[in-house]
Amino acid sequence: MTGVVVVGAQWGDEGKGKIVDWLSSRADVIVRFQGGHNAGHTLVIDGKIFKLNLLPSGVVRGGKLSIIGNGVVVDPWHLLNEIASIGKSGVQLGPDDLILADNAVLILPWHKDIDAAREEAAAGAQIGTTRRGIGPAYEDKVGRRAIRVADLADPAALDLKLDRLLAHHRPLRAGLNLPEPDAEQLKRDLLAIAPQILAYAQPAWERLDQAVRLGRRILFEGAQGVMLDVDHGTYPFVTSSNVVSGQAAAGSGVGPSAVNYVLGLAKAYTTRVGGGPFPTEQDNEIGQRLGTIGHEFGTNTGRARRCGWFDSVMVRQACAVSGVTGLALTKLDVLDGFDEIQICTHYKLGDKIINHFPAGMTDQANVQPVYETVKGWKGSTRGARSWTQLPGEAVKYVRRLEELVGKPVALLSTSPEREDVILMRDPFEK
């Protein structure tokens, strides 16, 4: 079998939705292994736009098994709404098409309340959460008080778990000036949707084990980006889960030997949503131009993304901690028409030149980019499907990024459309 993990090598929004959808034509099983509905994947297929949050990006291709793994935190109401929404677009998902891990943790309305109240209370120290309850749900998971999918089938166990959850949430909500939590109402709400949710629930690890034994091709889909990883990202301006490729095994229920190839996604420039350090940010006309041409607005939040030049230091580090085999470079067409393009090759911290993103919060905020300037191109790269269709300077730019990051480009995306991809190496081919 072949297992391919797709991870973002920047701060998310690298175009994972399109690349996973494109790769899913070569896969038998597609698995989401971390995050929640704070992920936003946009697919453009024959001019039709699909926006996904929880569902694996492979759901729009018929005949593929999609799995939401145990490493994902699941808002059950959002999941049902997303299944209904995509159904209106002609994609019908039944239990034979979609599996929800029965040991996945549920996001509850209480989690969203806490998420929003904390951000409001933080004032100037906000970290930019989507306020969808992701972080508080993961907190309850590691605190061993979470409600899991399987609990919806066991009302007696649900009572015990709600009591334990209540003991934690009651004082927490009081401290945030939130109303008293109503456990009875929450139980009624959960049991009301239990039959619909449980229709998709299975031991996902068991189905994946069967797939591995049968030699199936498995595509592991990550959300966000490595520099938002709770351990390896720009802490505390990070997500609440591990984003690195190593999480694919733990968040799906397979061993690490099931992974043969790690594909790291990076835009041909850099973007970030929310707060946190961003050494190559261009808070000027260049940044505005990148954002306008690249349509840089969050799929979930609608917030304008911060934009800047490609940061090879950050991407090189993301590739190292995630064991990236090859790169998928996206949105090259956004750089069409620039006279000059800058690439960050190193950082300067005080009077020192450094080659990594430091772990300390103050150091992260103070690093300054050291740039190399390369010549831009006047021709168009949009829609190109072979190297010969690219302007010479665009080819040189891609090759320079490969040199700086130290990884080969396996895929090059030249527009949002599904088939506008230049393939150098198929990750599923050994």
C-alpha positions in Angstrom: 0.0 0.0 0.0 0.9 3.7 -0.3 0.1 6.3 2.4 0.5 9.9 1.5 0.2 12.7 4.1 -0.7 16.2 3.0 0.4 19.0 5.4 0.5 22.7 5.1 4.1 24.0 5.3 3.2 27.6 6.3 0.3 29.0 8.4 -2.5 27.2 6.6 -4.5 28.3 3.6 -1.9 26.9 1.3 -4.5 25.3 -1.0 -4.8 21.9 0.6 -8.4 21.5 -0.5 -7.6 21.5 -4.2 -4.4 19.4 -3.9 -6.2 16.8 -1.8 -9.1 16.7 -4.2 -6.6 16.3 -7.1 -4.7 13.5 -5.3 -7.9 11.8 -4.2 -8.4 10.6 -7.8 -5.4 8.4 -7.2 -6.5 7.3 -3.7 -8.9 4.7 -2.3 -9.4 6.2 1.1 -9.1 9.8 2.3 -8.7 10.6 6.0 -8.9 13.8 8.0 -6.7 13.3 11.1 -6.7 16.5 13.2 -8.4 19.9 13.7 -12.0 20.7 13.5 -14.4 22.9 11.5 -12.0 25.7 11.9 -10.4 24.3 8.7 -11.6 25.8 5.5 -11.0 24.0 2.2 -12.3 25.5 -1.0 -12.6 23.4 -4.2 -13.3 24.7 -7.6 -14.6 22.0 -9.9 -15.8 22.9 -13.4 -16.5 26.4 -12.2 -18.5 25.1 -9.2 -17.3 26.0 -5.8 -17.4 23.7 -2.8 -16.5 24.9 0.7 -15.7 22.3 3.2 -14.8 22.4 6.9 -15.1 19.0 8.5 -15.6 16.8 5.5 -12.5 15.4 3.9 -11.8 17.1 0.5 -12.1 13.8 -1.3 -15.9 13.6 -0.7 -16.6 15.3 -4.0 -15.1 12.4 -5.9 -17.4 9.4 -6.2 -16.3 5.9 -5.2 -13.9 7.1 -2.5 -14.2 6.2 1.2 -13.9 9.3 3.4 -13.0 9.1 7.1 -13.1 11.7 9.9 -10.5 10.3 12.2 -10.3 10.2 16.0 -7.8 13.1 16.0 -10.5 15.5 14.8 -12.9 17.3 17.2 -16.4 17.2 15.7 -19.2 19.7 16.0 -22.1 17.2 15.3 -24.6 19.9 14.3 -22.1 21.4 11.9 -21.3 18.0 10.4 -25.0 17.3 9.7 -25.4 20.8 8.2 -22.3 20.3 6.0 -23.6 16.9 4.8 -26.9 18.4 4.0 -25.3 21.4 2.2 -23.1 19.3 0.0 -26.1 17.1 -0.7 -27.9 20.1 -2.2 -24.9 20.4 -4.6 -25.4 16.9 -5.8 -23.0 15.0 -3.5 -24.9 12.5 -1.5 -23.0 11.0 1.5 -24.2 7.8 3.1 -22.5 5.5 5.7 -20.8 3.7 2.8 -19.2 6.9 1.7 -18.3 8.5 5.0 -17.1 7.1 8.3 -16.9 9.1 11.6 -14.5 7.6 14.1 -16.6 6.4 17.1 -13.8 7.6 19.5 -13.7 11.2 18.1 -14.4 14.0 20.6 -17.5 16.2 20.2 -17.5 20.0 20.2 -20.4 21.2 22.3 -22.2 24.6 22.5 -20.5 25.1 25.8 -17.1 25.0 24.1 -18.1 27.7 21.7 -19.3 29.9 24.5 -16.0 29.6 26.3 -14.0 30.1 23.2 -15.7 33.4 22.4 -15.8 34.7 26.0 -12.0 34.1 26.4 -11.2 36.0 23.2 -13.3 38.9 24.3 -11.7 38.9 27.7 -8.2 38.8 26.2 -8.7 42.2 24.6 -5.4 43.2 23.1 -3.9 39.7 23.7 -6.2 37.8 21.4 -4.7 34.9 19.5 -7.2 35.0 16.6 -9.3 31.9 17.3 -12.2 31.2 15.0 -14.4 31.0 18.2 -15.8 27.6 17.1 -14.9 25.8 20.3 -11.9 23.9 18.9 -9.5 24.7 21.7 -11.9 24.1 24.7 -12.9 20.8 23.1 -9.3 19.6 22.9 -8.8 20.8 26.5 -11.7 18.5 27.7 -10.2 15.7 25.6 -6.8 15.8 27.4 -8.6 16.5 30.7 -10.4 13.1 30.2 -13.9 14.6 30.6 -14.9 14.9 26.9 -18.1 13.5 25.3 -17.2 11.2 22.4 -19.2 10.0 19.4 -19.8 6.5 21.0 -21.3 8.1 24.1 -24.3 9.1 22.0 -25.3 5.4 22.0 -25.1 5.1 25.8 -27.4 7.5 27.7 -26.3 6.1 31.1 -22.7 6.8 30.3 -23.6 10.2 28.9 -25.1 11.1 32.3 -21.9 10.2 34.1 -19.8 12.1 31.6 -22.0 15.2 31.7 -21.7 15.3 35.5 -17.9 15.2 35.2 -18.0 17.9 32.5 -20.4 20.0 34.5 -18.0 20.0 37.5 -15.4 21.6 35.3 -17.5 23.9 33.2 -19.8 25.4 35.9 -17.0 27.4 37.7 -15.3 28.1 34.4 -18.4 29.7 33.0 -19.1 31.6 36.2 -15.6 33.1 36.0 -16.3 34.3 32.4 -19.8 35.7 33.4 -21.6 33.1 31.3 -25.0 31.6 32.2 -25.2 28.5 34.3 -24.8 25.4 32.1 -27.9 23.3 31.5 -26.8 19.7 31.3 -30.3 18.3 30.9 -30.9 20.5 27.8 -27.6 19.6 26.4 -28.4 15.9 26.8 -31.7 16.3 25.1 -30.0 18.1 22.2 -27.4 15.4 21.8 -29.8 12.5 21.9 -32.0 14.3 19.4 -29.2 14.1 16.8 -27.7 10.8 18.0 -29.4 8.6 15.4 -28.1 10.7 12.5 -24.6 10.9 13.8 -24.4 7.3 14.9 -25.3 6.2 11.3 -21.8 7.2 10.3 -20.0 6.1 13.4 -17.6 3.1 13.2 -14.2 2.0 14.6 -12.3 3.9 11.9 -9.0 2.3 12.9 -10.5 -1.1 12.0 -11.5 0.0 8.5 -8.1 1.6 8.0 -6.3 -1.6 9.2 -8.3 -3.5 6.6 -7.3 -1.0 3.9 -3.6 -1.3 4.9 -3.8 -5.1 4.8 -5.4 -5.0 1.3 -2.7 -2.6 0.0 -5.1 0.3 -0.6 -3.9 3.8 -1.3 -4.6 6.1 1.7 -4.5 9.9 1.6 -4.1 11.5 5.0 -5.5 15.1 5.0 -4.3 17.7 7.5 -5.8 21.0 8.3 -4.1 24.4 9.1 -0.3 24.5 8.7 2.8 23.2 10.5 3.7 26.7 11.8 0.3 26.6 13.6 1.2 23.3 15.3 0.7 23.5 19.0 4.3 22.2 19.6 6.2 23.4 16.6 4.3 26.6 15.6 4.5 30.2 16.6 3.1 29.5 20.1 0.8 30.8 21.6 -0.5 32.0 18.2 -1.2 28.4 17.1 -4.1 25.9 16.8 -4.9 23.5 19.5 -3.7 20.3 17.8 -0.6 18.8 16.3 -0.5 19.5 12.6 2.7 17.8 11.7 2.7 14.6 9.6 3.4 12.4 12.6 -0.1 13.2 13.8 -1.6 11.4 10.8 -0.9 8.0 12.5 -2.2 8.9 16.0 -5.1 10.9 14.6 -6.3 8.1 12.3 -5.5 4.9 14.2 -2.7 3.5 12.1 1.0 2.9 12.7 3.6 5.2 11.2 4.6 2.5 8.8 1.4 3.3 6.9 2.9 6.6 5.7 5.3 6.4 2.7 5.3 10.0 1.4 4.8 13.4 3.1 3.7 16.2 0.7 4.2 19.7 2.1 2.1 22.5 0.7 3.3 26.0 0.3 2.0 29.1 -1.5 4.5 30.8 -3.9 4.2 33.7 -1.3 3.1 33.7 2.3 -0.2 34.5 4.1 -1.5 34.4 7.6 -4.9 34.9 9.3 -5.1 36.5 12.7 -2.4 37.5 15.2 1.1 36.4 15.6 4.6 37.0 14.1 5.0 37.3 10.4 8.5 38.3 9.4 7.9 38.7 5.6 4.5 40.5 5.9 4.0 43.4 3.5 1.6 45.8 5.1 1.7 48.0 2.0 0.7 48.1 -1.6 2.5 44.8 -2.3 0.6 43.0 0.3 -2.6 44.5 -0.9 -1.8 43.4 -4.5 -1.1 39.8 -3.4 -4.3 39.7 -1.4 -6.5 41.1 -4.1 -5.1 38.9 -6.9 -5.0 35.9 -4.7 -8.5 36.4 -3.2 -7.0 36.1 0.2 -10.0 36.0 2.5 -10.6 33.2 5.1 -13.0 30.5 4.0 -14.5 30.3 7.5 -14.1 33.8 8.8 -14.1 36.1 5.8 -11.2 37.9 7.4 -8.6 39.4 5.0 -5.4 37.4 5.2 -2.1 39.1 5.9 0.2 38.7 2.9 4.0 38.8 2.3 6.9 37.3 0.4 7.9 33.7 0.4 9.8 32.7 3.6 12.2 29.9 2.9 13.4 29.8 6.5 9.9 29.0 7.8 9.1 26.5 5.1 12.4 24.7 5.5 11.8 24.3 9.2 8.2 23.1 8.6 9.5 20.5 6.2 12.1 19.3 8.7 9.8 18.8 11.7 7.2 17.2 9.5 9.5 14.9 7.4 8.4 16.4 4.1 9.4 14.4 1.1 8.3 16.8 -1.6 6.5 20.1 -2.1 3.3 21.2 -3.7 3.7 24.8 -4.7 0.4 26.7 -5.2 -0.8 30.1 -6.5 2.2 30.7 -8.6 -0.1 32.7 -11.0 -0.6 35.3 -8.3 3.0 36.5 -8.9 2.4 37.1 -12.6 3.4 40.6 -13.6 5.7 41.5 -10.7 8.9 43.2 -11.9 10.8 41.9 -8.9 10.1 39.3 -6.3 11.7 38.9 -3.0 12.5 35.7 -1.1 13.5 35.5 2.5 16.6 33.4 2.8 17.7 34.1 6.4 16.6 36.0 9.5 18.4 38.7 11.4 17.9 38.7 15.2 19.8 41.6 16.8 23.3 41.4 15.3 23.0 37.7 14.5 22.0 35.9 11.3 19.9 32.8 12.1 18.5 30.0 9.9 15.5 29.0 12.0 12.3 30.4 13.5 13.1 30.8 17.2 10.8 29.3 19.9 10.7 32.4 22.2 7.7 34.7 21.7 9.8 37.9 21.9 12.4 36.6 19.5 9.7 35.5 17.0 8.3 39.0 17.1 11.7 40.6 16.6 13.3 38.6 13.7 13.9 40.5 10.6 13.9 38.9 7.1 17.0 38.9 5.0 15.9 39.1 1.4 17.2 37.9 -2.0 15.7 39.8 -5.0 14.9 37.8 -8.2 13.5 38.9 -11.5 9.8 38.6 -12.0 8.0 37.6 -15.3 5.5 39.3 -17.6 4.0 36.2 -19.1 1.1 34.3 -17.6 1.4 31.1 -15.6 -2.3 30.8 -15.0 -3.7 27.4 -16.1 -0.4 26.0 -17.2 -0.2 22.2 -17.1 3.4 21.7 -18.3 6.8 23.3 -17.7 7.0 24.4 -21.3 4.0 26.7 -20.7 5.8 28.6 -18.0 7.8 31.8 -18.5 11.5 31.2 -18.1 11.8 33.4 -15.0 8.9 31.6 -13.4 10.8 28.3 -13.8 13.9 29.9 -12.3 11.8 31.1 -9.3 10.5 27.6 -8.6 14.0 26.1 -8.9 15.3 28.7 -6.5 12.7 27.9 -3.9 13.6 24.2 -4.2 17.3 25.1 -3.5 16.5 27.2 -0.5 13.9 24.8 1.1 16.0 21.7 0.2 13.0 19.8 -1.2 11.9 19.1 -4.7 8.6 20.5 -6.1 6.4 17.4 -6.9 3.2 19.4 -7.8 2.8 22.9 -9.1 -0.7 24.5 -9.0 -1.4 27.3 -11.4 -5.0 28.2 -10.7 -7.9 27.2 -8.4 -9.3 24.8 -11.1 -9.0 21.1 -10.3 -6.9 20.0 -13.3 -4.6 23.1 -13.6 -1.6 21.2 -12.1 1.9 20.5 -13.3 3.0 17.1 -12.1 6.7 16.4 -11.6 6.3 13.4 -9.3 3.1 11.5 -8.3 3.3 11.0 -4.5 1.5 7.7 -4.9 4.1 6.3 -7.3 6.9 4.5 -5.4 
